[in-house]
Amino acid sequence: MIRFSPNPNRANLIHWHEWGDDVFRQAQEQDKPLMLFLTAFWCRFCQRMDEGAFSDDENIALLNAYFVAIRAEDTQRPDVNTRYNLNGWPTIAFMAPQGELLGATNYLPSEEFGNLLARLYTGYQEKKAEIRSARKTSDETSSDTPAAVTRGHPNDSTLSEVTTVIMELADRVHGGYGRGQKFIHPEANDFLLCRYEATKDTNYLDHVCLTLDRMREGEVHDQGEGGYFRTCSNEDWTRPHREKLLVEQAGILANCLHAFRLTQRLEYARMAEDTIGYIDRKLSHSANESFYGCEDFLRNETPKDLSDGEYFTIIDDCVYTDANAQAIGAYLEATEILGKPSYKKRALKALDFLWDHCRCPDGGMFHYFDGAARVSGLLNDQARMGTALMQAHRSTGEAKHLERAEELAEFILSRFKNPNGGYYDLAVPGSAYLSFRLTLIEQNGAAASFFLALAETTRDPIYRDAALWALSAFTGDFNSYGIHAAAFGQALGEFLNRR
């Protein structure tokens, strides 16, 4: 699905394509370089590119005549985003027809962008023989055999390393993690809550409580409409960027439920119920009970014409499998902890929608649904959906959820397994940088947690071995992973606790 800024623009006059192997074939047949515009639904500077550089007559003509233009959103194509994102959105990447990267930049105003197009096209024409020669040499010397890596055995020392990394990032004054711009990191909160349960070290619980308290009191919390904004410019949770993503709401909901279970502080139960209220009002499909991806706030330049005042909102109504699965799991948890059966009913209906409408013919899950299911073969969707199915099985006792989870486990084991350890993020390599399958620490943490849940329920050692395969792929210095080690650390703690 190709989408443009909701403000007036002419970007649709560009001959945009979605990412796919056929686009690269077209570029090769026409001997044209490719331009990838990597955007986010809520990104202000992406919208300005539509309204400025992509609405300029000369730029439109240059792109249509001399380039093959690709447009991809981060949430719709996380695989593309992982490989091409250049420190934020928009990222504008230029490639030779076979996929070699020619250059990349971020937002540019119209004139600068036009000048860059001219330079890139001229440079490609001057150097394409050199590029082809370098590619031929690379093809002749490359090997299909993956490089051997050192696999470790997960132990308490590894878990301590991850814990140290997360706690060193903890802001002991304002809560959250890191200094400067603050992002919501629910996975780090979950990790520390689990560490508290395992060790009874109150430092972990105290930091999560501080984080939730400061967020609830701060501008990151929309006091009027409910929900939490994705990030704030300041470390004290002020100057929020006005977008609210489902995945963050689901994560905060799970954090509040976990914190309430451990502390019995009623404010966390109220935070959880308020978050559910926001999701139900703003990020919910009224018919099939699935969850929408995001609410974005745009400044209203003519407030007299609109009732919402300074801002008006737009909804990303795509149904993303991974984010929906996390929301489903949080709603099931809320049923148990808050005693609200309606949450379970809602969650199970959404889970059935995903299974019925986002299943691939080969057995895995598609990534998102916008009237049709799209983008197959991403590890995170399989792992997150599998975990939601296991939560549904525990909640209902229905065999169908366990059977479906085992189907997804088999799909992961047969299609994603890296022979050197861990699981690839893609089932099948693609064009350009997607020809390189990655073994990512966050996604392997999610996969390990899924396999451990299966192992606990079925007592089948194959699933514990599968979890170990994910965990043993990551060794050495965890500082380089930073906050991204949290999900891995949580799975590692689960694995060690079940020895």
VEXDREN-2710 file (C-alpha; in Angstrom, 1 decimal):
% VEXDREN-2710
k/r/px/py/pz
1/MET/0.0/0.0/0.0
2/ILE/1.4/3.4/-1.1
3/ARG/0.3/6.3/1.0
4/PHE/1.1/10.0/0.9
5/SER/0.9/13.0/3.1
6/PRO/-2.7/13.9/4.1
7/ASN/-1.8/17.6/3.3
8/PRO/-2.1/18.9/-0.3
9/ASN/0.6/17.5/-2.5
10/ARG/1.3/16.1/-6.0
11/ALA/3.6/13.2/-5.0
12/ASN/1.2/10.7/-6.5
13/LEU/2.3/11.9/-10.0
14/ILE/5.6/10.1/-9.5
15/HIS/5.5/6.5/-10.8
16/TRP/6.0/4.8/-7.5
17/HIS/6.5/1.1/-7.0
18/GLU/6.4/-1.1/-3.9
19/TRP/9.5/-3.0/-3.0
20/GLY/9.8/-6.3/-4.9
21/ASP/12.0/-8.4/-7.1
22/ASP/10.0/-7.3/-10.1
23/VAL/11.0/-3.6/-9.5
24/PHE/14.7/-4.5/-9.7
25/ARG/14.1/-6.5/-12.9
26/GLN/12.5/-3.5/-14.4
27/ALA/15.4/-1.3/-13.4
28/GLN/17.8/-3.7/-15.0
29/GLU/15.8/-3.9/-18.2
30/GLN/15.7/-0.1/-18.4
31/ASP/19.2/0.4/-17.1
32/LYS/17.9/3.0/-14.6
33/PRO/19.1/3.6/-11.0
34/LEU/16.6/3.1/-8.2
35/MET/15.5/5.6/-5.6
36/LEU/14.1/4.1/-2.3
37/PHE/12.0/6.5/-0.2
38/LEU/11.8/5.0/3.2
39/THR/9.1/6.7/5.3
40/ALA/6.9/6.4/8.4
41/PHE/3.2/6.9/8.6
42/TRP/3.5/9.7/11.2
43/CYS/6.8/11.3/10.0
44/ARG/6.5/15.1/9.6
45/PHE/9.6/15.4/7.4
46/CYS/8.3/12.6/5.2
47/GLN/5.1/14.5/4.7
48/ARG/7.1/17.6/3.9
49/MET/9.0/15.7/1.2
50/ASP/5.6/14.9/-0.4
51/GLU/4.4/18.5/-0.2
52/GLY/7.7/19.9/-1.4
53/ALA/10.4/17.9/-3.2
54/PHE/8.0/15.3/-4.6
55/SER/5.5/17.9/-5.7
56/ASP/8.0/19.9/-7.7
57/ASP/7.4/19.6/-11.5
58/GLU/11.1/19.2/-12.4
59/ASN/11.7/16.6/-9.7
60/ILE/8.7/14.6/-10.8
61/ALA/9.9/14.7/-14.4
62/LEU/13.5/13.7/-13.4
63/LEU/12.3/10.7/-11.3
64/ASN/9.8/9.5/-13.9
65/ALA/12.3/9.7/-16.8
66/TYR/15.5/8.6/-15.2
67/PHE/14.8/6.6/-12.1
68/VAL/12.7/3.7/-10.8
69/ALA/11.1/5.1/-7.6
70/ILE/10.3/2.7/-4.7
71/ARG/8.3/3.8/-1.7
72/ALA/8.2/1.8/1.6
73/GLU/6.9/2.4/5.1
74/ASP/8.8/1.2/8.1
75/THR/5.9/-0.6/9.7
76/GLN/4.8/-2.2/6.4
77/ARG/8.3/-3.3/5.5
78/PRO/10.4/-3.7/8.6
79/ASP/12.8/-5.9/6.7
80/VAL/13.6/-3.0/4.3
81/ASN/13.7/-0.5/7.2
82/THR/16.2/-2.6/9.1
83/ARG/18.6/-2.6/6.2
84/TYR/18.3/0.9/4.8
85/ASN/17.3/3.2/7.6
86/LEU/19.9/6.0/7.9
87/ASN/19.4/7.4/11.4
88/GLY/15.7/8.1/10.9
89/TRP/12.9/9.0/8.5
90/PRO/12.8/9.8/5.7
91/THR/15.7/7.8/4.4
92/ILE/16.4/8.3/0.7
93/ALA/18.6/5.6/-0.7
94/PHE/19.9/5.3/-4.3
95/MET/20.9/2.0/-5.9
96/ALA/22.3/0.7/-9.1
97/PRO/19.8/-1.6/-11.0
98/GLN/21.4/-4.8/-9.4
99/GLY/21.0/-3.2/-5.9
100/GLU/24.4/-1.8/-5.1
101/LEU/24.1/1.2/-2.9
102/LEU/25.1/4.5/-4.6
103/GLY/24.3/6.9/-1.7
104/ALA/21.8/7.8/0.9
105/THR/20.5/10.9/2.7
106/ASN/17.6/12.1/4.8
107/TYR/15.2/15.0/4.3
108/LEU/16.0/17.5/1.6
109/PRO/14.1/20.6/0.4
110/SER/13.0/20.7/-3.2
111/GLU/15.9/22.4/-4.9
112/GLU/18.6/20.4/-3.0
113/PHE/16.8/17.2/-3.8
114/GLY/16.6/18.0/-7.5
115/ASN/20.3/18.8/-7.6
116/LEU/21.0/15.5/-5.9
117/LEU/19.0/13.6/-8.5
118/ALA/21.0/15.2/-11.3
119/ARG/24.3/14.3/-9.6
120/LEU/23.3/10.8/-8.9
121/TYR/22.1/10.0/-12.4
122/THR/25.2/11.6/-14.0
123/GLY/27.5/9.8/-11.5
124/TYR/25.8/6.5/-12.3
125/GLN/26.2/6.9/-16.1
126/GLU/29.9/7.7/-15.6
127/LYS/30.6/4.8/-13.2
128/LYS/28.2/2.0/-14.3
129/ALA/30.9/0.1/-16.1
130/GLU/33.0/0.2/-12.9
131/ILE/30.0/-0.9/-10.8
132/ARG/29.4/-3.8/-13.1
133/SER/33.0/-4.9/-13.0
134/ALA/33.1/-4.7/-9.2
135/ARG/29.9/-6.8/-9.0
136/LYS/31.3/-9.4/-11.3
137/THR/34.4/-9.7/-9.2
138/SER/32.3/-9.9/-6.0
139/ASP/30.1/-12.6/-7.5
140/GLU/33.2/-14.7/-8.5
141/THR/34.8/-14.5/-5.1
142/SER/31.7/-14.8/-2.9
143/SER/30.8/-18.1/-1.3
144/ASP/27.3/-19.5/-0.5
145/THR/28.7/-21.1/2.6
146/PRO/27.8/-19.0/5.7
147/ALA/30.8/-17.9/7.7
148/ALA/31.3/-19.8/10.9
149/VAL/30.5/-18.0/14.1
150/THR/31.2/-18.7/17.8
151/ARG/28.2/-20.1/19.6
152/GLY/28.0/-19.8/23.3
153/HIS/26.1/-21.5/26.0
154/PRO/23.7/-19.2/27.9
155/ASN/24.5/-18.9/31.5
156/ASP/24.1/-16.7/34.6
157/SER/27.1/-14.6/33.6
158/THR/25.5/-13.8/30.3
159/LEU/22.3/-12.8/32.0
160/SER/24.2/-10.6/34.4
161/GLU/25.9/-8.8/31.5
162/VAL/22.6/-8.0/29.9
163/THR/21.2/-6.8/33.2
164/THR/24.2/-4.5/33.7
165/VAL/23.7/-3.0/30.2
166/ILE/20.1/-2.2/30.8
167/MET/20.6/-0.8/34.3
168/GLU/23.5/1.4/33.1
169/LEU/21.0/3.0/30.6
170/ALA/18.4/3.6/33.4
171/ASP/17.7/7.2/34.1
172/ARG/17.4/7.3/37.9
173/VAL/15.9/10.8/38.0
174/HIS/13.2/10.8/35.3
175/GLY/12.7/7.1/34.7
176/GLY/13.1/5.4/31.3
177/TYR/16.4/4.7/29.6
178/GLY/19.1/6.9/28.1
179/ARG/19.6/10.6/28.2
180/GLY/18.2/13.3/26.0
181/GLN/15.3/12.2/23.8
182/LYS/13.2/9.7/25.6
183/PHE/11.6/6.7/23.9
184/ILE/9.1/4.3/25.5
185/HIS/10.9/0.9/26.0
186/PRO/8.3/-1.5/27.4
187/GLU/10.6/-4.5/26.7
188/ALA/13.2/-3.1/29.1
189/ASN/10.6/-2.6/31.8
190/ASP/9.4/-6.2/31.3
191/PHE/12.9/-7.5/31.5
192/LEU/13.6/-5.6/34.8
193/LEU/10.3/-6.8/36.3
194/CYS/11.2/-10.4/35.5
195/ARG/14.7/-9.8/37.1
196/TYR/13.0/-8.6/40.2
197/GLU/10.8/-11.7/40.4
198/ALA/13.9/-13.9/40.0
199/THR/16.2/-12.1/42.4
200/LYS/14.0/-9.9/44.7
201/ASP/16.4/-7.1/44.1
202/THR/14.1/-4.0/44.6
203/ASN/16.3/-1.8/42.4
204/TYR/14.7/-3.4/39.3
205/LEU/11.2/-3.0/40.5
206/ASP/11.8/0.5/41.8
207/HIS/13.1/1.7/38.4
208/VAL/10.1/0.4/36.5
209/CYS/7.8/2.0/39.0
210/LEU/9.7/5.3/38.7
211/THR/9.4/5.0/34.9
212/LEU/5.6/4.3/34.9
213/ASP/5.0/7.1/37.5
214/ARG/7.0/9.7/35.6
215/MET/5.3/8.7/32.3
216/ARG/1.9/8.9/33.8
217/GLU/2.6/12.4/35.2
218/GLY/4.5/13.6/32.1
219/GLU/3.5/15.1/28.8
220/VAL/4.2/11.7/27.1
221/HIS/0.8/10.7/28.6
222/ASP/-2.1/12.3/26.7
223/GLN/-4.1/13.5/29.7
224/GLY/-7.1/14.4/27.6
225/GLU/-7.5/11.6/25.0
226/GLY/-5.6/8.8/26.8
227/GLY/-2.7/6.7/25.5
228/TYR/1.0/7.5/25.3
229/PHE/3.0/9.2/22.7
230/ARG/5.9/7.4/21.0
231/THR/8.7/9.6/22.2
232/CYS/9.6/13.0/23.8
233/SER/12.3/15.4/22.9
234/ASN/13.4/16.0/26.5
235/GLU/14.5/13.4/29.1
236/ASP/11.8/14.5/31.6
237/TRP/9.0/13.3/29.3
238/THR/8.2/16.7/27.9
239/ARG/7.8/18.0/24.3
240/PRO/6.2/14.8/23.0
241/HIS/6.2/13.8/19.3
242/ARG/2.5/13.4/18.7
243/GLU/2.1/9.9/17.4
244/LYS/0.7/6.9/19.3
245/LEU/1.7/3.4/18.1
246/LEU/-0.2/0.3/19.0
247/VAL/3.0/-1.6/19.8
248/GLU/3.8/0.9/22.5
249/GLN/0.3/0.9/24.0
250/ALA/0.4/-2.8/24.2
251/GLY/3.8/-2.8/25.8
252/ILE/2.8/-0.2/28.4
253/LEU/-0.4/-2.1/29.1
254/ALA/1.6/-5.3/29.8
255/ASN/4.0/-3.3/32.0
256/CYS/1.2/-1.8/34.1
257/LEU/-0.4/-5.2/34.6
258/HIS/2.9/-6.8/35.6
259/ALA/3.7/-3.9/38.0
260/PHE/0.2/-4.1/39.5
261/ARG/0.5/-7.9/40.0
262/LEU/3.8/-7.3/41.9
263/THR/2.9/-4.2/43.9
264/GLN/-0.9/-4.2/44.2
265/ARG/-0.7/-0.4/43.7
266/LEU/-4.1/0.6/42.3
267/GLU/-2.6/3.4/40.1
268/TYR/-1.1/0.7/37.8
269/ALA/-4.5/-1.0/37.4
270/ARG/-6.0/2.4/36.5
271/MET/-3.2/3.0/34.0
272/ALA/-3.9/-0.4/32.4
273/GLU/-7.6/0.3/32.2
274/ASP/-7.1/3.8/30.8
275/THR/-4.7/2.3/28.1
276/ILE/-7.3/-0.3/27.2
277/GLY/-9.9/2.5/27.0
278/TYR/-7.7/4.4/24.6
279/ILE/-7.0/1.4/22.4
280/ASP/-10.7/0.5/22.3
281/ARG/-11.7/4.0/21.3
282/LYS/-9.0/4.9/18.8
283/LEU/-7.1/1.8/17.5
284/SER/-9.9/-0.7/17.1
285/HIS/-11.8/-2.1/14.2
286/SER/-15.4/-2.1/15.2
287/ALA/-16.4/-5.3/13.2
288/ASN/-13.6/-7.8/13.6
289/GLU/-12.0/-6.5/16.8
290/SER/-8.5/-6.3/15.3
291/PHE/-6.2/-3.4/16.3
292/TYR/-5.1/-0.5/14.1
293/GLY/-1.4/0.4/13.9
294/CYS/-1.2/4.1/14.9
295/GLU/-2.9/7.4/15.6
296/ASP/-1.1/10.4/14.2
297/PHE/-1.7/14.1/15.1
298/LEU/-1.3/16.8/12.5
299/ARG/-1.4/20.5/13.1
300/ASN/-4.6/22.1/12.0
301/GLU/-3.9/25.2/10.0
302/THR/-7.6/26.1/9.7
303/PRO/-9.1/25.4/13.2
304/LYS/-12.3/27.2/12.4
305/ASP/-13.1/24.4/9.9
306/LEU/-12.4/21.5/12.2
307/SER/-13.8/20.6/15.6
308/ASP/-10.7/19.0/17.0
309/GLY/-9.0/22.4/17.5
310/GLU/-5.2/22.7/17.1
311/TYR/-4.7/19.2/15.9
312/PHE/-6.6/16.7/13.8
313/THR/-5.9/13.0/13.7
314/ILE/-5.4/10.3/11.1
315/ILE/-5.4/6.6/11.8
316/ASP/-3.1/4.0/10.2
317/ASP/-5.8/1.3/9.8
318/CYS/-3.5/-1.5/8.7
319/VAL/-3.6/-4.5/10.9
320/TYR/-0.1/-5.6/11.7
321/THR/0.3/-9.2/12.8
322/ASP/3.2/-8.7/15.3
323/ALA/1.7/-5.6/17.0
324/ASN/-1.8/-7.2/17.1
325/ALA/-0.4/-10.3/18.7
326/GLN/1.3/-8.3/21.4
327/ALA/-2.0/-6.4/22.1
328/ILE/-3.9/-9.7/22.2
329/GLY/-1.5/-11.1/24.8
330/ALA/-1.8/-8.0/26.9
331/TYR/-5.6/-8.1/26.8
332/LEU/-5.5/-11.8/27.8
333/GLU/-3.3/-10.8/30.7
334/ALA/-5.7/-8.1/31.7
335/THR/-8.5/-10.5/31.9
336/GLU/-6.6/-12.6/34.4
337/ILE/-5.3/-9.7/36.5
338/LEU/-8.1/-7.3/36.4
339/GLY/-11.0/-9.8/36.2
340/LYS/-12.6/-8.5/33.1
341/PRO/-14.0/-11.3/30.8
342/SER/-14.8/-8.8/28.1
343/TYR/-11.1/-8.3/27.4
344/LYS/-10.6/-12.1/26.7
345/LYS/-13.6/-12.1/24.3
346/ARG/-12.1/-9.2/22.4
347/ALA/-8.6/-10.7/22.3
348/LEU/-9.8/-14.1/21.1
349/LYS/-11.9/-12.5/18.3
350/ALA/-8.8/-10.5/17.1
351/LEU/-6.7/-13.7/17.3
352/ASP/-9.1/-15.6/15.1
353/PHE/-9.1/-12.7/12.6
354/LEU/-5.4/-12.9/12.3
355/TRP/-5.5/-16.6/11.8
356/ASP/-8.3/-16.5/9.3
357/HIS/-7.1/-13.5/7.2
358/CYS/-3.3/-13.3/7.6
359/ARG/-2.2/-16.8/6.9
360/CYS/0.1/-17.6/4.1
361/PRO/-0.6/-20.6/1.7
362/ASP/2.8/-22.1/2.8
363/GLY/1.8/-22.0/6.5
364/GLY/3.3/-18.9/8.0
365/MET/1.8/-15.5/8.8
366/PHE/1.6/-12.4/6.6
367/HIS/2.9/-9.2/8.1
368/TYR/-0.2/-6.9/7.7
369/PHE/-3.7/-6.7/6.4
370/ASP/-5.2/-3.7/4.6
371/GLY/-8.1/-5.5/2.9
372/ALA/-5.7/-8.1/1.7
373/ALA/-2.8/-9.9/3.5
374/ARG/0.6/-8.7/2.5
375/VAL/4.3/-9.4/3.0
376/SER/5.1/-12.9/4.1
377/GLY/8.0/-14.6/5.7
378/LEU/9.1/-12.3/8.6
379/LEU/10.3/-14.0/11.7
380/ASN/8.8/-11.5/14.2
381/ASP/5.3/-12.1/13.0
382/GLN/5.6/-15.9/13.5
383/ALA/7.2/-15.6/16.9
384/ARG/4.7/-12.9/18.2
385/MET/1.7/-14.7/16.8
386/GLY/3.0/-18.0/18.3
387/THR/3.3/-16.4/21.7
388/ALA/-0.2/-15.0/21.5
389/LEU/-1.6/-18.4/20.6
390/MET/0.2/-19.9/23.6
391/GLN/-1.3/-17.2/25.9
392/ALA/-4.8/-18.0/24.4
393/HIS/-4.2/-21.7/25.1
394/ARG/-3.3/-21.1/28.7
395/SER/-6.3/-18.8/29.1
396/THR/-8.9/-21.0/27.4
397/GLY/-7.5/-24.5/27.5
398/GLU/-8.6/-24.9/23.8
399/ALA/-6.5/-27.3/21.9
400/LYS/-6.8/-25.4/18.6
401/HIS/-4.5/-22.6/19.9
402/LEU/-1.8/-25.0/20.8
403/GLU/-2.1/-26.8/17.5
404/ARG/-1.7/-23.6/15.6
405/ALA/1.2/-22.5/17.7
406/GLU/3.0/-25.8/16.9
407/GLU/2.3/-25.2/13.2
408/LEU/4.1/-21.8/13.5
409/ALA/7.0/-23.4/15.4
410/GLU/7.5/-25.9/12.7
411/PHE/7.4/-23.1/10.1
412/ILE/10.2/-21.3/12.0
413/LEU/12.3/-24.3/12.4
414/SER/12.0/-25.3/8.7
415/ARG/12.3/-21.9/7.1
416/PHE/14.3/-19.5/9.4
417/LYS/17.0/-21.6/11.1
418/ASN/20.5/-20.2/10.7
419/PRO/22.9/-23.2/10.6
420/ASN/25.4/-21.2/12.7
421/GLY/22.9/-20.4/15.5
422/GLY/19.8/-18.4/15.9
423/TYR/17.0/-17.6/13.4
424/TYR/17.1/-15.4/10.3
425/ASP/14.7/-12.4/10.1
426/LEU/13.6/-13.5/6.6
427/ALA/12.4/-16.9/5.4
428/VAL/13.6/-16.2/1.9
429/PRO/16.3/-13.8/0.6
430/GLY/15.2/-11.0/-1.6
431/SER/16.8/-8.3/-3.8
432/ALA/19.6/-5.9/-3.0
433/TYR/20.3/-5.8/0.8
434/LEU/17.5/-8.3/1.4
435/SER/19.7/-10.9/-0.1
436/PHE/21.5/-10.8/3.3
437/ARG/19.4/-12.5/5.9
438/LEU/20.1/-11.2/9.4
439/THR/20.1/-12.8/12.8
440/LEU/18.7/-10.1/15.1
441/ILE/18.9/-10.2/18.8
442/GLU/15.4/-8.8/19.6
443/GLN/13.6/-11.1/17.2
444/ASN/15.6/-14.1/18.4
445/GLY/14.6/-13.2/22.0
446/ALA/11.0/-13.2/20.9
447/ALA/11.5/-16.6/19.2
448/ALA/13.2/-18.1/22.2
449/SER/10.3/-16.9/24.5
450/PHE/7.8/-18.6/22.1
451/PHE/9.7/-21.9/22.1
452/LEU/10.1/-21.9/25.8
453/ALA/6.3/-21.4/26.3
454/LEU/5.8/-24.4/24.0
455/ALA/8.3/-26.5/25.9
456/GLU/6.7/-25.7/29.2
457/THR/3.2/-26.8/27.9
458/THR/4.1/-29.8/25.7
459/ARG/7.2/-31.0/27.6
460/ASP/8.7/-31.7/24.2
461/PRO/12.5/-31.2/24.4
462/ILE/12.7/-30.1/20.8
463/TYR/11.2/-26.7/21.7
464/ARG/13.7/-26.2/24.5
465/ASP/16.5/-27.0/22.1
466/ALA/14.9/-24.6/19.6
467/ALA/15.0/-21.8/22.3
468/LEU/18.6/-22.7/23.1
469/TRP/19.5/-22.4/19.4
470/ALA/18.2/-18.8/19.4
471/LEU/19.9/-17.8/22.7
472/SER/23.3/-19.4/21.9
473/ALA/23.8/-17.2/18.8
474/PHE/24.7/-14.1/20.8
475/THR/27.8/-13.9/22.9
476/GLY/30.5/-11.4/23.8
477/ASP/29.9/-7.7/24.6
478/PHE/26.3/-6.9/25.0
479/ASN/27.0/-3.2/25.2
480/SER/26.8/-2.9/21.5
481/TYR/23.2/-4.1/21.6
482/GLY/22.1/-1.6/24.2
483/ILE/18.4/-1.5/25.0
484/HIS/17.8/-4.0/22.2
485/ALA/19.2/-6.8/24.4
486/ALA/16.2/-6.6/26.7
487/ALA/13.9/-9.0/24.9
488/PHE/16.9/-11.4/24.6
489/GLY/17.6/-11.0/28.3
490/GLN/14.1/-11.8/29.2
491/ALA/14.1/-15.0/27.2
492/LEU/17.5/-15.9/28.7
493/GLY/16.2/-15.5/32.2
494/GLU/13.2/-17.7/31.4
495/PHE/15.5/-20.4/30.0
496/LEU/17.8/-20.3/33.0
497/ASN/14.9/-20.4/35.5
498/ARG/13.6/-23.6/33.9
499/ARG/16.8/-25.6/34.2
END
